[in-house]
Amino acid sequence: MPEIIKQRTNQRIECSNSCYLRYKGKEYRGVIENLSTSGALLKLSVRQLLEMPRGSRCSLIISDDPQFVPGEFSGKIVHRHSSKIGIKFQF
């Protein structure tokens, strides 16, 4: 079992909602693959991930439109692999 999965303490809910990841003042379009009370796994383009090192602060916008933000959650990047990025929420 991968180490990241062993560390999870909250149940993840599978989904495919549109989102934006805000990083250094820019919004990157993506899809939420799963979500929990402590974090989320997003799918972005591989090219976008090259700019985002682990440990970086970011925020997740759960919306189809970055100008309409019904929910934005601050966090940090804790996992990067292929076209996927893991975020741990920081409240």
Residue pairs with C-beta under 8 A, 6 or more apart in sequence:
4 78
4 79
4 86
8 36
8 38
9 38
10 36
10 37
10 38
10 39
11 36
12 34
12 35
12 36
12 41
13 34
13 35
13 36
14 33
14 34
15 32
15 33
15 34
15 35
16 31
16 32
16 33
17 31
17 32
17 35
17 62
18 29
18 30
18 31
18 32
18 63
18 64
19 29
19 30
19 31
19 32
19 42
19 60
19 61
19 62
19 63
20 27
20 28
20 29
20 30
20 60
20 61
20 63
20 66
21 27
21 28
21 30
21 42
21 44
21 52
21 58
21 59
21 60
21 61
21 85
21 87
22 28
22 58
22 59
22 60
22 61
22 66
22 72
23 51
23 52
23 56
23 58
24 51
27 61
27 66
28 44
28 45
28 48
29 44
30 42
30 43
30 44
30 48
30 85
31 42
31 43
32 40
32 41
32 42
32 60
32 62
33 40
33 41
33 42
33 43
33 84
34 40
34 41
35 41
37 89
38 88
38 89
39 75
39 78
39 86
39 87
39 88
39 89
40 60
40 73
40 75
40 86
40 87
40 89
41 79
41 84
41 85
41 86
41 87
42 60
42 84
42 85
42 86
42 87
43 83
43 84
44 83
44 84
44 85
45 83
46 82
46 83
49 80
49 83
49 85
52 58
52 77
52 80
52 85
53 77
53 80
54 77
54 78
54 79
54 80
55 76
55 77
55 78
56 76
56 77
57 74
57 75
57 76
57 90
58 74
58 75
58 76
58 77
58 87
59 72
59 73
59 74
59 75
60 72
60 73
60 75
60 87
60 89
61 69
61 71
61 72
62 70
62 71
62 72
62 73
63 69
63 70
63 71
73 89
74 89
74 90
74 91
75 87
75 88
75 89
75 90
76 87
76 88
76 90
77 85
77 86
77 87
78 86
78 87
78 88
79 85
79 86
80 86
